[in-house]
Amino acid sequence: MPHRAALTAQAALPRVRDVLELPDVAVGLPRVDAGARRLDSRGRWVHVSELPDIAGLLSGGEVILTTGIALSET
């Protein structure tokens, strides 16, 4: 069973949905193209990347922000 302090620290991490609803983020009209079913997941780290295949560099729990400039339109 996880230690109480660990559970409290995890509850303090923002959900992806919370980040998208921040006024400074929402004004940019962010679009979720993948993982919409995980919007209530908590992010432990935020990265900014334009790499089209970043998955191999991640270990789980990261929130990736991108302009999508390196992604195709199709």
C-alpha positions, -999 to 999 in steps of 0.1 A, spaced: 0 0 0 14 35 -10 26 57 18 1 85 28 26 112 18 31 97 -16 -7 97 -21 -9 134 -10 19 144 -34 3 126 -63 -30 143 -56 -12 176 -59 -1 169 -94 -23 186 -120 -46 166 -143 -41 171 -180 -76 185 -181 -67 211 -154 -37 223 -175 -59 226 -207 -84 247 -187 -59 272 -174 -68 306 -189 -34 312 -204 -35 278 -221 -72 278 -231 -69 311 -249 -47 293 -275 -75 268 -282 -55 237 -276 -65 205 -294 -60 170 -280 -52 147 -310 -42 117 -290 -49 103 -255 -82 122 -249 -94 93 -228 -65 101 -204 -74 138 -197 -79 130 -160 -45 115 -157 -20 134 -135 11 148 -152 43 145 -132 65 164 -157 59 187 -186 80 187 -217 79 208 -249 89 190 -281 85 191 -318 99 156 -323 74 135 -344 84 103 -325 91 112 -289 76 81 -273 109 63 -269 122 92 -248 93 92 -223 89 70 -192 52 77 -184 33 105 -167 47 132 -189 26 160 -205 39 169 -239 32 203 -253 38 209 -290 27 233 -318 24 202 -341 45 219 -367 64 186 -374 32 166 -377 15 160 -410 -20 174 -417 -34 140 -425 
